[in-house]
């Protein structure tokens, strides 16, 4: 009985530990984002420009203006942040964006669906 309880306790603790690691993904520079496609990370850098198109898509570009950006935070229409004027205040700030990196037209990006994915950086 004790052995079973000990094994169960170890299993629970290890699961809690793995969840904690998942909440703290590795922090990388925006210039390194292309090396982490398919990985959950926090991409950090300075926001060069934030803009929206007529479809309601918002783009948070790092490293340069489109098409020379090193990384983009993509906010789709209909998401929690779509149309939120707060995003414009990010220009010139050092921030981190958390999520899984995808490639879009050869450029790394993270889809941003919630404000909790954006962190102020030091």
C-alpha positions in Angstrom: 0.0 0.0 0.0 2.8 2.4 1.0 4.7 1.6 -2.2 1.5 2.4 -4.3 1.0 5.7 -2.5 4.7 6.6 -2.9 4.5 5.8 -6.6 1.3 7.8 -7.0 2.9 10.8 -5.2 6.0 10.7 -7.4 3.7 10.6 -10.5 1.6 13.6 -9.4 4.7 15.6 -8.5 6.4 14.9 -11.8 3.2 15.9 -13.7 3.0 19.2 -11.7 6.7 19.8 -12.5 6.1 19.3 -16.3 3.2 21.7 -16.2 5.3 24.3 -14.6 8.0 23.9 -17.3 5.3 24.3 -20.0 4.3 27.6 -18.5 7.8 29.0 -18.7 9.0 28.4 -22.3 12.5 29.3 -23.3 13.2 33.0 -24.0 14.8 33.8 -27.3 15.7 36.9 -29.4 13.4 37.9 -32.3 16.4 37.4 -34.6 16.6 33.7 -33.6 12.9 33.0 -34.0 13.2 31.2 -37.4 15.4 28.5 -35.7 12.5 27.6 -33.4 9.6 26.8 -35.8 7.2 24.4 -34.2 8.4 25.2 -30.7 6.7 27.0 -27.8 8.9 29.9 -26.8 8.8 33.5 -25.6 10.2 35.7 -28.4 11.7 38.9 -27.0 12.7 42.1 -28.8 11.8 45.7 -29.6 8.5 46.3 -31.5 9.3 48.4 -34.6 5.7 48.8 -35.8 2.1 47.7 -35.1 -0.4 48.0 -37.9 -3.8 46.6 -39.0 -5.1 45.9 -42.5 -8.6 46.3 -43.9 -9.3 42.6 -43.1 -8.9 43.4 -39.4 -5.6 41.5 -39.0 -3.1 43.2 -36.7 0.7 42.7 -37.0 3.3 43.4 -34.4 6.6 43.5 -36.2 10.1 43.1 -34.6 13.5 43.9 -36.2 12.2 45.9 -39.1 9.1 46.9 -41.1 7.4 44.4 -43.3 8.8 42.7 -45.4 12.1 43.0 -43.5 10.8 42.0 -40.1 12.6 39.3 -38.1 9.5 38.2 -36.3 5.7 39.0 -36.3 3.0 38.7 -33.6 -0.1 38.0 -35.6 -3.5 39.0 -34.2 -6.4 37.5 -36.2 -9.7 39.2 -36.6 -12.3 38.0 -34.0 -9.7 37.4 -31.3 -9.7 39.0 -27.9 -7.2 41.6 -29.0 -8.6 42.3 -32.5 -9.2 46.1 -32.8 -7.8 46.8 -29.3 -6.0 50.1 -29.5 -3.7 49.0 -26.6 -1.6 47.2 -29.2 -0.5 50.5 -30.8 1.1 51.4 -27.5 3.6 48.5 -27.9 5.6 50.4 -30.6 9.1 51.1 -29.4 8.7 48.8 -26.3 10.7 45.7 -25.4 8.2 42.9 -25.1 8.0 39.1 -25.2 5.3 37.2 -27.1 4.6 33.6 -26.0 3.4 30.9 -28.3 4.3 28.3 -30.9 6.3 29.7 -33.8 4.9 29.1 -37.3 6.3 30.2 -40.7 4.2 32.5 -42.9 5.7 33.3 -46.3 9.1 32.3 -44.9 8.9 34.6 -41.9 8.5 33.4 -38.2 5.3 34.4 -36.4 3.2 33.6 -33.4 -0.6 33.8 -33.5 -1.6 36.1 -30.5 -5.1 35.3 -29.3 -5.0 36.8 -25.8 -3.3 39.6 -24.0 -1.7 37.0 -21.6 0.6 36.0 -24.5 2.3 39.5 -24.4 4.8 40.2 -21.6 6.7 43.4 -20.8 10.4 42.6 -21.1 13.3 44.0 -19.0 
